[in-house]
């Protein structure tokens, strides 16, 4: 039951953190309806990350697996961000729209990075506390 509540609280905290970053970016860049995609992606990433970290808690070496998953997802989003920036630069010069392309790239990457980091910090903290309690009681 502890693992379920850990994942549930981490889900809400990380969704809130990712939403705050997305909202801050939307306000800073004067975004319009294109940021609907950013908020939908943020919600989808939060759901997927919550499921993955929930399953990782059931392994015997959960802290190591949780750290590895966090590293992999951070690297994934950094690569996605670099790929999207590279795609923006690959467009012909007369068709580049810097004002609309780069804010949406930042909106697709930064809130998701915040979501993963907050989720990882909370789950790792709770799993670490559970291991200390199990060792003390043993």
N, C-alpha and C positions, 0 to 999 in steps of 0.2 A: 504494500500500500504506500510505503514511503517513496518508492520509485515513481509511482503514478503521480503523487502530489508534487514531487520535485519537478517532473516534466510539465505538469499543468501550470505551476507557478512560473517556471522558466519560459513556457510558451507565452503567457500573458506579459511578463516583463520584457522579453525580447521583442514581442510584437509591438509593444508600446515604444520601446527604444527605436526600433526600425521606423515606426510611424512618425516619431518625433524628428528623426533625421530627414525623412522624406518630406515632411511638412516644412522643416526649416529650409531645405533646398528649394521647395516649391515657392516659398515666400521670397527667398533670396534671388531667384531667377525669374520672378514674375511669370510663373508657369501658367499655362492654360489647361485645356482638356487633355493634352498629351500626358500629363502626370497621372491620369487614371491608370495607365499601364504600369507606372512605378508603384502605385499603391496596391494594385493587383499582384504584381510580382513580389512585393514585400510580404503580402499575406501568404502567398503560395510558398515562398521560401521558409517562412516561419513554420508552416505546417510540416513541410518536409524535414526541416532541421529538428523539430520536436519529435517526430517519429524516429528519426535516425538516432538521436541521442537517447531516446527512451529505450530503444533496443540495445544500445551499447551499455546501458547500466546493468544488464543481466549477465554480462560476461564476468569471468572470475578476475581478470585484470582490467576492470572497468576504467580506472583512472588513465592508464596508458592508452586504451582504445579511444577514450573520449578526447584526450590530447591529440591523438593521431587524426581523428575525424575533424577536429577543429582546424588543425593545420591544413588538411586536404581541402576543406571547404573554403578556407581563406585563400589558399593558392588558386582554387577554381575561380573565385570571384575576381581575383586580381588578373588572372589570365583572360577572363571574359571582358573585364574593363579594358585591358590592353588591346584585345581583339576589336572591341568596338571603337576605340580610339584609332587603331590602325585602319579600320574600315572607313572611318570619317576622313582620314588623311588620303585614302586611296581614291576618293571621289575626284572627278575632274574639278579643276580650280573654279570654273565658272558655276558649278553646281553645289559647291560646299556652302553649307548654311551653319556657320559656327554658332550663331546665336541660338539655334534650336537643337543642334546635334549634341554638343558637348554637355549642356545641362541635363539632357535626358540620359546620356551615358553616365554621368555622375549620379543621377537619380536611380539608375538601375544597379549600380555597384555599391555605393556608399551605404544606403539603408540596409542592404543585405549583409554587408560586412558588419555593421553595427548589430544586426540581429544575431548573427553567428557568434560574435564576441560576447555579447551579453548572455546568450544562452549557454555558451561554453563556460563562462565564469560562474554562473549560478549552479549549473549541474556539477561542475568540477568541485565547487565548494561543498555542495551537499554530499556528493559521493565520498569526498575526503573525510568529512565529518562522520559519515556512516562507518568508514573503515576504522577510524579512531575509536569509535564507540564499540565496535566489534572486538577490537584488540584489547580494550580495557576490560570488557566483560568476559573475555576468554580465560 
